[in-house]
Amino acid sequence: MMGLARARLHRYLGRMNDIAPANRPERVRKPDWIRVKAPTSPGYHETRKLMRAKGLATVCEEAACPNIGECWTKKHATVMILGDVCTRACAFCNVKTGMPRKVDPNEPQNLADACAEMGLEHIVITSVDRDDLPDGGASQFVKVIEALRRTTPDTTIEILTPDFRNKHERAVEMIVAARPDVYNHNLETVPRLYPTIRPGARYYASLRLLETVKKLDPSIFTKSGVMLGLGEERLEVHQVMDDMRSADIDFLTMGQYLQPTPKHAKVMEFVTPAAFNAYAAIARAKGFLQVASSPLTRSSYHAGKDFAEMRAAREAQLAKAAQ
């Protein structure tokens, strides 16, 4: 009897092995246009070593950016202030979630020193969400801007802030008064997907934040970005563009969403380079000063070059209006 039961078990497992592959979800293969080589250059390792020496975190590493090899080789890095632990858990983001450590008082000067050592003409500073702090971390952004102005006065400064939930009016006022050159805050996706992709945020609150920046200081460039491939519809993306233009946003970035781990939101579609180009053409027609749209585009990808082009576009626009 034991032998018969064992034989039946083997036959059953054999049948399961025959049918399991058909029912097993296939791993989605990235298309050729989204693949990048692993970073190996000396410049990459030099940038990594400097970030470690100054005790700085970067969103390049924490968010597993596919462009890290290219950017760090050129000694471009997006520094992430206020630690590397976020108080939120967005479905698309690979940054750790939990209770963050105390704010480092040496961080602003360490960042400014690293900027000087790298000889950066343009720097991008972002942060984790810090809902645990009374001002959401806005005062640390101000201190970083002030340290950079003292240490590397010729460096143009781009900041990418969180939404400062329930405290954005005062937080934005503080930062705008410090006068960064570019104020970036990403909408990330279309309003319909917020409950699942960005549950801790509100779409229209993010729009109002960027609108507030422009009202406080129209000379500051505003910037925002969205990820594609999360299940959004084409007309929904067009509506986001219209909403951004209504808020007088200058610069739109669009890139392909990539799933950091199996625990994160799935990629619903790999958007083709041709589709990204089509979106870019529509965005330019809607009046953005600058548009960056490609599968590998990220908020700070080629930020320095894009800033120079955006500034030139505004100067040309003002010159034309003065004629």
Beta strands, then each sheet from edge to edge (+ up, - down):
strand 1: 57-58
strand 2: 78-81
strand 3: 85-86
strand 4: 96-97
strand 5: 122-127
strand 6: 156-160
strand 7: 182-184
strand 8: 221-228
strand 9: 251-256
strand 10: 290-293
sheet 1: 1+ 2- 5- 6- 7- 8- 9- 10-
sheet 2: 3+ 4+
end
